[in-house]
Amino acid sequence: ELVFEMSRLAPSLPGAAGFFNPYGRVYLDGAHLELAAAECASPFALVNVIAAQQDLAAQAVRRLRKRGREVLLANCNHSGLLTDSAPTWGSHGNYLVSEHPMQLAERLLPFLVTRVYAGAGGLAWPSGEYVAGVRLRFLKAETGGDTMQQRAIHSTARDEPLTTQPQRYGWRYHTVLGDGLRSHFSQLLRFGVTALVLQAITQFPQALKSLPVPRGAEWQPGFWLHTLAYFNRLAITSEGLKAEPLAVEVQRVYLELVDRFLNADSNPPLWTRQVVTVWESTLDALERQDHAWLAARLDPWIKFDLFSEYLMTHGSDWECVRSNHDLAYGLALLNQDYHDFTSPSSPFSEREQAGRLCHEVMTVTPPGSEPEPYVPDCGTRANARARFLSQHPHERHLTADWTQVTGIGGQVLLNLDDPFADG
């Protein structure tokens, strides 16, 4: 019912599973709803597309509620207490890269394990530790892996290019280590910085000699998993959360490399410098432990303040969480409410409405309010797909996919093999 309602709220065409609308693909993956964002040429466009998808989902939930159907949608990454055996879901990412992802591990792993700003934050149980990323606790491999049991930090499990000519157009780098984020600032930072780092390390493959990666040598098994777990723990201090300083130092090495990459480009896209500014400001705030600045922008810090207020309301503090199941379960429920993106009364939305957050990075365009209605400016083949969908909405004899739209008998009506085709 929910998927059907969403399909009627914007121009759409059926896919192999679910449907495509101008903002991406919507389908059921097993027992959970999957929202796959349309391809975007900038992280700002991606923030807008994610917001549009969630807007349509919220509208569908309200329609169902009027018919007596209660539905709650949250981009939460675990169920119940955050234990080692908790059910988990990931916020996957896809990046277009000019080099096969299997060749990037050595250059990319130090970056991935130190992205302390990229998660949603959470309370680990029963240790009582506060972690920067939830999904990171469920990774079992360093490279390779799969998407269910042996999830990897640097995943190459999905060797499925979203084009038939990857040598010409680029490969798909598919990540499985992300959390669902509410903050637009967090979304911009994670996706924008990662995209820039991927470009920089492929442009300058020999540039990372200042990182502790011995050329030609092999790490001890489990090194990166142990390193990830170490950096993922955020220390709880009297001033708030504190990230491990070495993680910030490693991130600055990558920041310098991205600066070098952009300086070598005579005309880089405007968004690249904007993301670098956001990245540098975040690293500066982490270094000086500016909790107030971080708690207005980044999900782990926003959520930490929310949890701290909950504990205070119940006459408790962080020291008591480990020995108090009731507090832990209360925080687990609060965590789920935080990630509810369909309710204006979710804790995140309430903080936003109260003016306590500075997470917005752009003015989001509601679905259908674009200059060309239902054609968001993605800067990719998604524009052409959206335009076609708007011209042929709900035509059941048509089938949409990432690379094409086909008609009866498989006739290709729109070829989107080029990721930047704008028909």
FILOTI-623482 format. One record per residue: residue in three letters; x, y, z of N, C-alpha, C in turn. Coordinates in steps of 0.02 Angstrom, whole numbers, padded with zeros to 5 digits, always signed. Layout:
REM FILOTI-623482
ALAXYZXYZXYZ
...
***
This chain:
REM FILOTI-623482
GLU+00041-00060+00000+00000+00000+00000+00043+00063+00000
LEU+00094+00063+00042+00137+00122+00047+00172+00135-00020
VAL+00202+00083-00049+00236+00091-00113+00188+00115-00166
PHE+00127+00088-00167+00078+00109-00216+00061+00183-00207
GLU+00050+00204-00145+00034+00275-00132+00090+00320-00155
MET+00152+00301-00142+00209+00342-00163+00212+00346-00239
SER+00195+00292-00273+00199+00292-00346+00149+00339-00378
ARG+00094+00356-00341+00043+00400-00369+00056+00473-00354
LEU+00105+00488-00312+00116+00557-00290+00160+00597-00337
ALA+00194+00564-00383+00237+00597-00432+00238+00554-00494
PRO+00256+00582-00552+00260+00540-00613+00305+00481-00601
SER+00283+00422-00621+00323+00362-00608+00311+00310-00662
LEU+00358+00264-00667+00352+00206-00711+00376+00145-00672
PRO+00347+00087-00686+00369+00027-00651+00441+00009-00669
GLY+00476-00021-00621+00543-00048-00633+00541-00123-00627
ALA+00600-00154-00628+00603-00226-00618+00573-00246-00551
ALA+00582-00202-00501+00549-00208-00436+00532-00137-00415
GLY+00473-00127-00388+00454-00060-00368+00444-00015-00428
PHE+00465+00048-00421+00455+00096-00475+00509+00150-00473
PHE+00514+00186-00528+00557+00244-00533+00513+00306-00535
ASN+00533+00357-00496+00503+00423-00503+00559+00473-00518
PRO+00545+00537-00525+00598+00584-00544+00656+00589-00494
TYR+00646+00563-00433+00697+00570-00381+00734+00505-00366
GLY+00720+00453-00406+00756+00390-00397+00710+00330-00400
ARG+00729+00279-00364+00693+00215-00365+00666+00200-00296
VAL+00605+00172-00293+00573+00153-00231+00552+00080-00238
TYR+00571+00038-00190+00553-00032-00194+00560-00065-00126
LEU+00531-00124-00120+00538-00163-00059+00597-00211-00066
ASP+00644-00206-00021+00702-00250-00020+00693-00297+00039
GLY+00666-00356+00026+00650-00401+00081+00592-00372+00120
ALA+00606-00355+00184+00552-00330+00227+00556-00255+00239
HIS+00603-00221+00205+00607-00149+00218+00602-00109+00154
LEU+00581-00047+00162+00574-00001+00106+00642+00026+00086
GLU+00656+00028+00023+00720+00053-00003+00706+00116-00044
LEU+00740+00170-00027+00738+00232-00066+00806+00242-00097
ALA+00812+00233-00162+00876+00241-00197+00874+00308-00234
ALA+00918+00353-00215+00918+00421-00243+00941+00421-00315
ALA+00914+00468-00353+00935+00478-00423+01008+00499-00425
GLU+01040+00486-00481+01110+00504-00491+01117+00581-00490
CYS+01167+00605-00452+01177+00677-00445+01249+00695-00459
ALA+01259+00753-00491+01326+00776-00507+01357+00816-00451
SER+01318+00834-00400+01344+00870-00342+01309+00847-00279
PRO+01342+00852-00221+01310+00832-00159+01252+00877-00140
PHE+01252+00939-00164+01195+00983-00150+01133+00957-00185
ALA+01140+00935-00248+01084+00906-00283+01060+00843-00248
LEU+01107+00804-00220+01089+00743-00185+01048+00758-00123
VAL+01069+00808-00084+01031+00827-00025+00959+00844-00044
ASN+00951+00880-00100+00884+00899-00123+00843+00838-00143
VAL+00874+00790-00178+00839+00730-00202+00818+00687-00142
ILE+00862+00679-00093+00845+00639-00034+00786+00671+00002
ALA+00787+00737+00009+00732+00772+00042+00666+00763+00004
ALA+00670+00764-00063+00609+00754-00103+00581+00684-00094
GLN+00625+00635-00094+00602+00566-00083+00568+00559-00015
GLN+00598+00587+00036+00570+00582+00103+00505+00621+00108
ASP+00500+00677+00072+00438+00716+00070+00381+00674+00042
LEU+00394+00640-00014+00343+00598-00044+00323+00540+00002
ALA+00372+00512+00036+00358+00458+00084+00314+00483+00141
ALA+00328+00544+00165+00287+00573+00218+00216+00586+00195
GLN+00208+00609+00133+00141+00619+00105+00103+00553+00102
ALA+00137+00500+00081+00105+00434+00076+00084+00410+00145
VAL+00125+00421+00195+00108+00400+00263+00046+00437+00287
ARG+00041+00502+00272-00018+00541+00293-00081+00515+00257
ARG-00075+00497+00194-00132+00469+00158-00156+00404+00190
LEU-00109+00362+00207-00127+00298+00238-00159+00309+00306
ARG-00133+00359+00343-00160+00372+00409-00234+00393+00405
LYS-00251+00430+00353-00321+00450+00344-00366+00390+00333
ARG-00337+00335+00310-00376+00274+00300-00369+00225+00358
GLY-00340+00250+00413-00333+00209+00472-00272+00165+00474
ARG-00225+00177+00428-00163+00138+00426-00107+00177+00458
GLU-00079+00152+00512-00025+00187+00547+00042+00160+00522
VAL+00083+00203+00495+00149+00184+00470+00201+00232+00497
LEU+00257+00206+00519+00314+00248+00541+00374+00230+00498
LEU+00404+00281+00468+00463+00270+00427+00522+00307+00458
ALA+00576+00271+00470+00635+00301+00501+00697+00272+00468
ASN+00746+00315+00454+00808+00290+00425+00858+00272+00480
CYS+00832+00232+00527+00872+00207+00583+00911+00146+00561
ASN+00971+00137+00588+01015+00084+00563+01018+00022+00606
HIS+00978+00020+00658+00975-00042+00698+00908-00043+00734
SER+00891-00102+00759+00828-00111+00796+00844-00127+00868
GLY+00808-00094+00914+00817-00107+00985+00883-00079+01011
LEU+00911-00113+01061+00975-00092+01088+01030-00104+01037
LEU+01080-00060+01038+01136-00066+00991+01187-00117+01019
THR+01169-00181+01012+01213-00235+01032+01248-00264+00971
ASP+01296-00308+00983+01332-00339+00926+01286-00382+00884
SER+01231-00406+00913+01186-00451+00876+01122-00417+00853
ALA+01118-00351+00859+01057-00316+00839+01047-00319+00764
PRO+00984-00322+00741+00971-00316+00669+00997-00249+00643
THR+01026-00249+00585+01056-00187+00559+01039-00177+00486
TRP+01034-00114+00467+01025-00094+00397+01074-00039+00383
GLY+01095-00032+00321+01144+00018+00304+01118+00070+00256
SER+01147+00129+00259+01136+00180+00209+01192+00172+00158
HIS+01176+00140+00102+01227+00126+00052+01242+00188+00010
GLY+01301+00190-00017+01321+00246-00061+01348+00220-00126
ASN+01340+00259-00178+01367+00241-00244+01404+00301-00274
TYR+01464+00289-00297+01506+00342-00325+01532+00319-00393
LEU+01533+00365-00440+01561+00350-00506+01636+00364-00503
VAL+01676+00314-00517+01749+00321-00512+01782+00299-00577
SER+01840+00328-00591+01875+00315-00654+01922+00255-00649
GLU+01927+00226-00590+01971+00168-00579+01931+00114-00544
HIS+01945+00051-00559+01906-00003-00529+01914+00000-00453
PRO+01860-00004-00414+01864+00002-00342+01912-00047-00308
MET+01923-00106-00337+01968-00155-00307+02039-00129-00302
GLN+02056-00078-00341+02123-00050-00341+02132+00007-00292
LEU+02079+00026-00257+02081+00087-00216+02091+00075-00142
ALA+02092+00012-00120+02090-00003-00048+02146+00031-00009
GLU+02207+00024-00030+02264+00050+00008+02260+00126+00016
ARG+02237+00160-00036+02233+00233-00034+02171+00257+00004
LEU+02120+00216+00009+02056+00239+00036+02043+00219+00108
LEU+02070+00162+00130+02055+00137+00197+02070+00187+00253
PRO+02129+00221+00253+02141+00269+00306+02089+00325+00309
PHE+02063+00344+00252+02010+00395+00250+01945+00368+00280
LEU+01925+00308+00259+01861+00281+00281+01859+00268+00356
VAL+01914+00246+00385+01913+00229+00457+01918+00291+00501
THR+01931+00350+00472+01937+00411+00512+01882+00461+00498
ARG+01829+00441+00462+01773+00487+00448+01728+00492+00509
VAL+01753+00520+00563+01716+00522+00626+01655+00568+00622
TYR+01651+00608+00571+01595+00655+00562+01539+00625+00519
ALA+01547+00565+00493+01504+00540+00439+01446+00497+00462
GLY+01443+00479+00526+01391+00434+00550+01332+00471+00581
ALA+01287+00431+00613+01228+00459+00644+01232+00461+00720
GLY+01283+00428+00748+01290+00426+00820+01245+00373+00852
GLY+01269+00344+00907+01228+00294+00941+01259+00271+01006
LEU+01218+00240+01048+01239+00214+01113+01249+00139+01108
ALA+01312+00117+01115+01326+00045+01113+01307+00013+01179
TRP+01280-00047+01176+01259-00083+01235+01290-00153+01236
PRO+01315-00176+01294+01307-00147+01361+01365-00103+01383
SER+01412-00087+01338+01471-00049+01359+01455+00022+01380
GLY+01401+00050+01353+01384+00120+01368+01425+00170+01329
GLU+01466+00145+01282+01507+00190+01241+01463+00227+01190
TYR+01483+00289+01176+01449+00327+01124+01491+00322+01061
VAL+01460+00301+01006+01497+00289+00944+01476+00339+00891
ALA+01523+00356+00848+01510+00404+00794+01466+00373+00741
GLY+01479+00309+00724+01441+00275+00672+01412+00210+00697
VAL+01348+00198+00683+01315+00137+00704+01333+00078+00659
ARG+01327+00089+00595+01339+00035+00547+01411+00008+00552
LEU+01457+00050+00572+01527+00030+00576+01537-00028+00625
ARG+01494-00034+00674+01500-00087+00724+01485-00156+00695
PHE+01455-00158+00636+01435-00222+00607+01478-00243+00547
LEU+01534-00209+00538+01579-00228+00484+01626-00283+00507
LYS+01635-00334+00465+01674-00393+00484+01735-00403+00440
ALA+01741-00366+00386+01798-00375+00340+01827-00306+00324
GLU+01888-00307+00300+01921-00244+00283+01910-00226+00210
THR+01915-00274+00166+01902-00263+00095+01861-00322+00068
GLY+01831-00311+00009+01791-00365-00021+01724-00371+00013
GLY+01714-00430+00046+01654-00441+00086+01591-00451+00045
ASP+01534-00447+00082+01468-00451+00050+01424-00398+00083
THR+01358-00402+00073+01314-00351+00100+01272-00376+00159
MET+01283-00439+00180+01241-00467+00233+01280-00492+00294
GLN+01332-00532+00283+01367-00563+00339+01438-00535+00348
GLN+01477-00534+00294+01546-00511+00297+01551-00441+00264
ARG+01516-00394+00294+01517-00326+00266+01586-00296+00276
ALA+01611-00261+00225+01679-00235+00227+01682-00160+00232
ILE+01736-00135+00262+01748-00063+00264+01752-00036+00193
HIS+01797-00067+00154+01803-00050+00083+01771-00106+00044
SER+01707-00099+00030+01668-00153+00000+01676-00154-00075
THR+01689-00213-00101+01689-00224-00174+01640-00279-00192
ALA+01591-00290-00148+01544-00344-00158+01498-00332-00217
ARG+01482-00269-00230+01436-00253-00285+01476-00229-00345
ASP+01502-00276-00383+01539-00259-00444+01488-00256-00501
GLU+01443-00206-00496+01388-00200-00544+01387-00128-00571
PRO+01426-00114-00623+01427-00046-00651+01357-00026-00674
LEU+01340+00037-00662+01275+00063-00685+01281+00091-00755
THR+01318+00056-00796+01326+00071-00867+01353+00008-00899
THR+01341-00001-00963+01368-00060-00997+01439-00049-01021
GLN+01465+00013-01012+01533+00029-01036+01573+00062-00980
PRO+01590+00026-00927+01626+00057-00871+01695+00083-00890
GLN+01728+00050-00938+01794+00075-00960+01788+00145-00989
ARG+01730+00160-01019+01719+00225-01050+01689+00276-01001
TYR+01640+00253-00962+01602+00300-00921+01620+00298-00847
GLY+01652+00245-00824+01670+00240-00754+01637+00182-00718
TRP+01668+00163-00662+01644+00107-00622+01601+00132-00564
ARG+01564+00087-00537+01522+00101-00478+01560+00079-00415
TYR+01572+00126-00370+01600+00109-00304+01542+00110-00255
HIS+01527+00052-00228+01468+00042-00186+01490+00033-00113
THR+01469+00078-00069+01488+00074+00001+01429+00048+00043
VAL+01445+00012+00096+01393-00016+00140+01403+00005+00213
LEU+01445+00054+00225+01463+00071+00294+01429+00134+00320
GLY+01380+00160+00284+01349+00223+00304+01289+00216+00350
ASP+01274+00270+00387+01215+00275+00428+01163+00319+00393
GLY+01100+00309+00411+01048+00355+00389+01055+00421+00427
LEU+01055+00476+00392+01067+00542+00422+01005+00586+00417
ARG+00994+00626+00469+00940+00675+00466+00967+00744+00447
SER+01027+00760+00467+01056+00825+00455+01078+00832+00382
HIS+01056+00886+00349+01078+00900+00281+01152+00916+00280
PHE+01176+00948+00332+01248+00963+00338+01288+00898+00338
SER+01265+00849+00377+01299+00784+00380+01298+00749+00312
GLN+01241+00753+00278+01236+00722+00212+01285+00754+00163
LEU+01285+00819+00161+01330+00855+00116+01403+00837+00131
LEU+01420+00836+00194+01489+00822+00215+01510+00752+00195
ARG+01470+00702+00212+01489+00633+00198+01495+00619+00123
PHE+01444+00636+00086+01444+00619+00015+01491+00665-00024
GLY+01493+00729-00007+01536+00775-00044+01609+00762-00033
VAL+01629+00753+00030+01700+00740+00045+01723+00674+00015
THR+01682+00622+00022+01701+00557-00006+01710+00560-00081
ALA+01665+00596-00115+01670+00603-00188+01735+00638-00207
LEU+01753+00690-00170+01815+00727-00185+01876+00685-00172
VAL+01876+00648-00117+01933+00606-00101+01943+00552-00154
LEU+01889+00522-00177+01894+00472-00230+01925+00500-00293
GLN+01907+00561-00311+01937+00593-00370+02011+00608-00358
ALA+02027+00632-00299+02096+00652-00285+02144+00592-00283
ILE+02123+00537-00253+02168+00479-00247+02178+00444-00314
THR+02131+00451-00360+02141+00422-00426+02183+00469-00470
GLN+02179+00534-00457+02220+00581-00495+02292+00579-00472
PHE+02303+00570-00407+02371+00569-00378+02381+00503-00339
PRO+02389+00448-00373+02391+00382-00339+02451+00372-00294
GLN+02505+00411-00304+02566+00401-00264+02574+00455-00211
ALA+02522+00494-00198+02530+00554-00156+02524+00542-00082
LEU+02505+00482-00059+02489+00473+00011+02545+00440+00050
LYS+02607+00458+00035+02663+00427+00070+02670+00451+00142
SER+02636+00507+00159+02639+00531+00227+02593+00492+00274
LEU+02550+00448+00245+02507+00407+00287+02545+00343+00307
PRO+02526+00313+00364+02562+00254+00389+02544+00191+00351
VAL+02556+00191+00286+02543+00133+00244+02608+00112+00211
PRO+02640+00060+00235+02704+00039+00206+02696+00012+00136
ARG+02728+00044+00089+02723+00023+00019+02751-00048+00011
GLY+02711-00090-00021+02734-00158-00034+02728-00205+00026
ALA+02709-00178+00084+02703-00221+00143+02629-00237+00156
GLU+02617-00288+00195+02549-00307+00211+02535-00293+00284
TRP+02475-00268+00298+02456-00256+00367+02439-00322+00401
GLN+02445-00322+00467+02422-00379+00506+02347-00387+00496
PRO+02322-00448+00491+02250-00458+00482+02211-00424+00538
GLY+02160-00388+00518+02117-00354+00567+02140-00285+00586
PHE+02196-00261+00559+02222-00195+00579+02170-00140+00568
TRP+02141-00138+00508+02094-00083+00493+02029-00090+00532
LEU+02008-00151+00546+01948-00160+00587+01959-00135+00658
HIS+02018-00151+00686+02034-00126+00753+02041-00050+00753
THR+02072-00023+00701+02080+00049+00696+02012+00083+00690
LEU+01968+00054+00650+01901+00082+00643+01864+00083+00709
ALA+01866+00028+00746+01832+00025+00811+01860+00077+00859
TYR+01925+00088+00857+01958+00136+00901+01934+00207+00885
PHE+01936+00226+00822+01917+00294+00803+01842+00305+00808
ASN+01803+00251+00805+01730+00258+00807+01704+00277+00876
ARG+01743+00265+00928+01722+00283+00996+01735+00357+01008
LEU+01682+00392+01027+01688+00463+01045+01689+00468+01121
ALA+01740+00501+01147+01746+00507+01220+01695+00557+01247
ILE+01663+00538+01302+01615+00583+01335+01653+00621+01389
THR+01657+00687+01381+01693+00730+01428+01644+00781+01458
SER+01669+00820+01504+01626+00872+01534+01606+00925+01484
GLU+01645+00932+01430+01628+00981+01378+01586+00952+01322
GLY+01575+00886+01323+01537+00854+01270+01576+00796+01240
LEU+01569+00786+01176+01603+00731+01142+01671+00752+01116
LYS+01718+00705+01118+01785+00718+01093+01806+00663+01045
ALA+01824+00683+00984+01850+00635+00935+01924+00625+00945
GLU+01949+00567+00926+02020+00552+00931+02059+00600+00886
PRO+02108+00637+00914+02145+00687+00874+02179+00658+00813
LEU+02204+00596+00817+02238+00567+00759+02191+00560+00700
ALA+02128+00546+00713+02079+00541+00658+02074+00607+00620
VAL+02075+00662+00657+02071+00728+00626+02135+00741+00586
GLU+02192+00721+00612+02256+00731+00576+02255+00693+00510
VAL+02231+00632+00510+02229+00593+00448+02182+00626+00398
GLN+02126+00650+00422+02079+00684+00378+02111+00746+00346
ARG+02153+00780+00384+02186+00840+00356+02236+00821+00300
VAL+02265+00763+00304+02308+00740+00249+02267+00734+00185
TYR+02208+00705+00191+02165+00699+00133+02139+00767+00110
LEU+02126+00811+00157+02105+00879+00139+02158+00914+00097
GLU+02221+00906+00117+02276+00936+00078+02280+00906+00008
LEU+02268+00841+00003+02270+00809-00062+02213+00834-00107
VAL+02154+00843-00078+02098+00869-00117+02112+00941-00138
ASP+02142+00981-00095+02162+01049-00114+02209+01048-00174
ARG+02257+01003-00171+02304+00996-00227+02267+00977-00291
PHE+02220+00931-00284+02181+00908-00342+02141+00966-00372
LEU+02109+01005-00330+02068+01061-00355+02111+01117-00383
ASN+02169+01128-00354+02214+01180-00380+02241+01163-00449
ALA+02243+01098-00464+02267+01076-00530+02213+01083-00583
ASP+02152+01097-00561+02095+01105-00608+02083+01180-00617
SER+02085+01203-00678+02077+01274-00691+02006+01298-00679
ASN+01958+01253-00680+01888+01273-00672+01848+01219-00637
PRO+01862+01206-00573+01825+01154-00538+01753+01176-00525
PRO+01706+01129-00521+01637+01147-00506+01633+01187-00441
LEU+01585+01233-00437+01578+01276-00379+01570+01237-00315
TRP+01533+01182-00318+01518+01145-00257+01581+01116-00224
THR+01633+01104-00263+01692+01072-00234+01725+01116-00181
ARG+01732+01180-00195+01762+01225-00146+01715+01235-00086
GLN+01651+01235-00099+01603+01242-00044+01609+01183+00004
VAL+01616+01123-00023+01623+01064+00019+01689+01064+00056
VAL+01742+01086+00024+01807+01091+00058+01802+01139+00117
THR+01767+01194+00109+01758+01242+00164+01720+01210+00222
VAL+01667+01174+00206+01628+01139+00257+01671+01087+00293
TRP+01710+01050+00255+01754+00998+00282+01805+01028+00329
GLU+01839+01080+00306+01891+01112+00347+01861+01142+00411
SER+01803+01173+00405+01770+01201+00464+01752+01147+00514
THR+01731+01090+00489+01714+01034+00533+01776+01007+00569
LEU+01830+00998+00533+01892+00974+00563+01918+01024+00615
ASP+01912+01088+00600+01932+01139+00649+01890+01134+00713
ALA+01825+01124+00704+01780+01119+00762+01795+01056+00803
LEU+01810+01002+00769+01829+00940+00804+01894+00950+00843
GLU+01941+00985+00812+02006+00995+00844+02001+01039+00907
ARG+01960+01090+00903+01953+01134+00962+01897+01111+01009
GLN+01866+01054+00994+01812+01026+01034+01755+01076+01044
ASP+01734+01105+00989+01680+01154+00991+01613+01117+00989
HIS+01592+01093+01046+01533+01050+01049+01471+01087+01024
ALA+01463+01149+01042+01403+01186+01022+01397+01191+00947
TRP+01453+01205+00913+01453+01211+00840+01435+01144+00809
LEU+01465+01090+00833+01452+01024+00806+01381+01001+00820
ALA+01355+01017+00879+01289+00994+00900+01233+01032+00864
ALA+01250+01082+00826+01201+01117+00784+01200+01090+00713
ARG+01249+01046+00696+01258+01027+00626+01263+00952+00613
LEU+01299+00916+00655+01315+00846+00641+01271+00799+00683
ASP+01245+00747+00650+01199+00701+00684+01226+00671+00749
PRO+01288+00646+00752+01310+00616+00815+01308+00664+00874
TRP+01324+00727+00861+01325+00776+00915+01254+00801+00931
ILE+01213+00809+00880+01143+00827+00892+01110+00774+00935
LYS+01120+00711+00917+01089+00656+00953+01117+00649+01024
PHE+01181+00662+01032+01211+00659+01099+01178+00709+01145
ASP+01167+00770+01122+01133+00820+01164+01062+00798+01180
LEU+01028+00769+01131+00960+00744+01143+00960+00690+01196
PHE+01006+00643+01191+01011+00589+01240+01029+00617+01309
SER+01074+00665+01311+01095+00694+01375+01036+00728+01409
GLU+00995+00763+01371+00935+00795+01399+00886+00743+01426
TYR+00880+00687+01390+00836+00633+01413+00861+00606+01480
LEU+00925+00595+01485+00953+00569+01548+00943+00618+01605
MET+00954+00682+01591+00945+00733+01642+00872+00736+01666
THR+00826+00730+01618+00755+00731+01635+00737+00674+01682
HIS+00772+00618+01674+00759+00559+01716+00806+00556+01776
GLY+00837+00612+01792+00879+00616+01851+00940+00572+01848
SER+00967+00563+01788+01023+00518+01780+01077+00550+01737
ASP+01129+00512+01723+01183+00536+01680+01213+00477+01642
TRP+01266+00491+01604+01295+00440+01561+01326+00383+01600
GLU+01349+00396+01661+01380+00344+01701+01330+00289+01720
CYS+01266+00307+01722+01216+00259+01745+01188+00215+01689
VAL+01201+00232+01627+01169+00197+01572+01187+00123+01571
ARG+01250+00107+01584+01273+00038+01578+01236-00010+01625
SER+01214+00016+01681+01182-00027+01732+01107-00019+01735
ASN+01078+00018+01689+01006+00032+01693+00973+00015+01626
HIS+00940-00043+01624+00907-00064+01562+00852-00016+01541
ASP+00815+00010+01590+00760+00054+01573+00785+00117+01537
LEU+00840+00145+01560+00869+00203+01526+00891+00184+01456
ALA+00923+00127+01450+00949+00106+01385+00892+00096+01335
TYR+00838+00064+01357+00782+00053+01312+00747+00119+01295
GLY+00745+00164+01344+00716+00230+01330+00755+00267+01277
LEU+00821+00263+01281+00864+00296+01230+00857+00262+01162
ALA+00847+00196+01163+00838+00160+01099+00775+00183+01064
LEU+00721+00192+01102+00658+00218+01073+00667+00290+01049
LEU+00703+00329+01088+00715+00399+01069+00757+00401+01004
ASN+00803+00355+00998+00844+00351+00937+00801+00338+00876
GLN+00753+00291+00883+00709+00276+00827+00667+00337+00810
ASP+00641+00372+00860+00601+00432+00847+00643+00486+00813
TYR+00705+00491+00832+00750+00541+00802+00753+00532+00726
HIS+00754+00469+00704+00762+00454+00633+00696+00452+00594
ASP+00640+00464+00628+00575+00466+00594+00572+00529+00550
PHE+00575+00520+00484+00575+00578+00440+00506+00594+00412
THR+00454+00560+00438+00386+00574+00414+00345+00615+00463
SER+00371+00625+00523+00333+00660+00576+00362+00728+00592
PRO+00321+00781+00591+00346+00847+00610+00360+00853+00685
SER+00340+00802+00723+00352+00804+00795+00409+00757+00816
SER+00448+00733+00769+00507+00693+00787+00556+00738+00824
PRO+00597+00709+00868+00645+00751+00906+00689+00794+00862
PHE+00711+00767+00805+00752+00808+00760+00713+00866+00733
SER+00651+00854+00710+00610+00907+00682+00594+00960+00735
GLU+00582+00939+00796+00566+00987+00849+00626+01032+00863
ARG+00685+01004+00864+00745+01045+00875+00755+01093+00817
GLU+00740+01070+00757+00745+01113+00699+00696+01171+00703
GLN+00634+01156+00721+00582+01207+00726+00596+01257+00782
ALA+00632+01234+00833+00649+01278+00889+00710+01321+00875
GLY+00739+01314+00816+00797+01355+00798+00862+01332+00830
ARG+00865+01269+00851+00925+01244+00885+00976+01213+00837
LEU+00957+01208+00773+01001+01176+00724+01020+01224+00669
CYS+01080+01214+00641+01104+01251+00583+01126+01201+00530
HIS+01082+01154+00515+01102+01099+00472+01085+01110+00399
GLU+01044+01159+00383+01024+01168+00313+01081+01198+00272
VAL+01092+01169+00214+01147+01191+00170+01121+01223+00106
MET+01055+01221+00097+01024+01248+00037+00949+01252+00048
THR+00914+01287+00005+00841+01287+00007+00816+01227-00033
VAL+00784+01182+00001+00760+01121-00031+00698+01136-00072
THR+00695+01108-00132+00638+01118-00177+00588+01060-00168
PRO+00526+01075-00147+00477+01021-00139+00462+00987-00206
PRO+00444+00923-00204+00429+00887-00266+00375+00923-00308
GLY+00389+00933-00371+00342+00965-00415+00348+01040-00419
SER+00390+01070-00376+00398+01143-00375+00459+01166-00414
GLU+00492+01122-00450+00550+01140-00490+00528+01186-00548
PRO+00574+01226-00575+00557+01266-00635+00524+01225-00690
GLU+00551+01166-00701+00518+01117-00744+00490+01063-00697
PRO+00424+01065-00683+00396+01023-00631+00417+00949-00636
TYR+00438+00923-00580+00459+00853-00573+00521+00836-00614
VAL+00561+00887-00629+00626+00875-00661+00679+00909-00619
PRO+00703+00877-00566+00754+00907-00523+00820+00916-00562
ASP+00856+00968-00545+00919+00981-00579+00975+00939-00548
CYS+00982+00878-00574+01032+00832-00548+01099+00837-00585
GLY+01097+00864-00645+01159+00870-00684+01183+00805-00714
THR+01138+00755-00718+01156+00688-00742+01100+00661-00787
ARG+01106+00597-00803+01054+00565-00843+00987+00564-00806
ALA+00988+00576-00741+00925+00578-00703+00879+00633-00729
ASN+00907+00687-00757+00866+00740-00786+00825+00712-00844
ALA+00858+00676-00889+00824+00649-00947+00771+00597-00926
ARG+00788+00556-00877+00740+00507-00853+00679+00541-00823
ALA+00691+00592-00781+00636+00628-00749+00591+00661-00801
ARG+00622+00690-00852+00582+00723-00905+00539+00672-00942
PHE+00567+00614-00956+00529+00561-00990+00471+00537-00945
LEU+00485+00528-00881+00432+00507-00835+00376+00558-00832
SER+00394+00622-00833+00343+00675-00831+00300+00675-00893
GLN+00329+00655-00949+00292+00653-01012+00252+00589-01021
HIS+00271+00536-00984+00237+00471-00991+00221+00442-00922
PRO+00186+00479-00880+00175+00455-00812+00128+00395-00809
HIS+00148+00346-00769+00105+00289-00752+00083+00247-00812
GLU+00123+00248-00865+00107+00206-00923+00133+00136-00909
ARG+00088+00090-00897+00107+00025-00870+00144-00019-00920
HIS+00141-00003-00984+00176-00043-01034+00250-00023-01040
LEU+00270+00029-01004+00339+00052-01004+00374+00028-00941
THR+00439+00016-00947+00479-00006-00889+00543+00037-00885
ALA+00555+00063-00826+00614+00106-00816+00669+00067-00780
ASP+00731+00087-00794+00789+00060-00760+00840+00118-00757
TRP+00897+00105-00724+00947+00158-00719+00975+00176-00788
THR+00982+00128-00832+01017+00142-00895+00971+00148-00955
GLN+00905+00137-00946+00861+00142-01004+00788+00141-00982
VAL+00745+00159-01030+00673+00149-01024+00652+00108-01084
THR+00616+00055-01072+00596+00010-01126+00520+00006-01132
GLY+00499-00014-01192+00428-00022-01205+00411-00095-01218
ILE+00357-00106-01253+00334-00173-01267+00387-00211-01307
GLY+00401-00272-01285+00450-00313-01320+00521-00293-01306
GLY+00532-00251-01256+00600-00230-01238+00629-00176-01282
GLN+00588-00144-01323+00614-00090-01366+00640-00033-01323
VAL+00702-00012-01335+00733+00042-01297+00706+00109-01322
LEU+00670+00144-01278+00642+00209-01295+00686+00266-01272
LEU+00725+00254-01220+00771+00305-01194+00834+00271-01171
ASN+00891+00287-01203+00955+00257-01185+00991+00304-01137
LEU+01006+00278-01078+01039+00318-01026+01104+00286-01004
ASP+01138+00252-01050+01200+00218-01032+01254+00268-01010
ASP+01255+00326-01041+01301+00380-01021+01274+00411-00957
PRO+01312+00408-00901+01287+00435-00838+01270+00510-00841
PHE+01299+00545-00891+01286+00617-00896+01243+00634-00956
ALA+01210+00584-00985+01164+00597-01041+01106+00639-01015
ASP+01090+00693-01051+01035+00736-01029+00984+00745-01084
GLY+00978+00690-01127+00927+00686-01179+00893+00749-01196
***
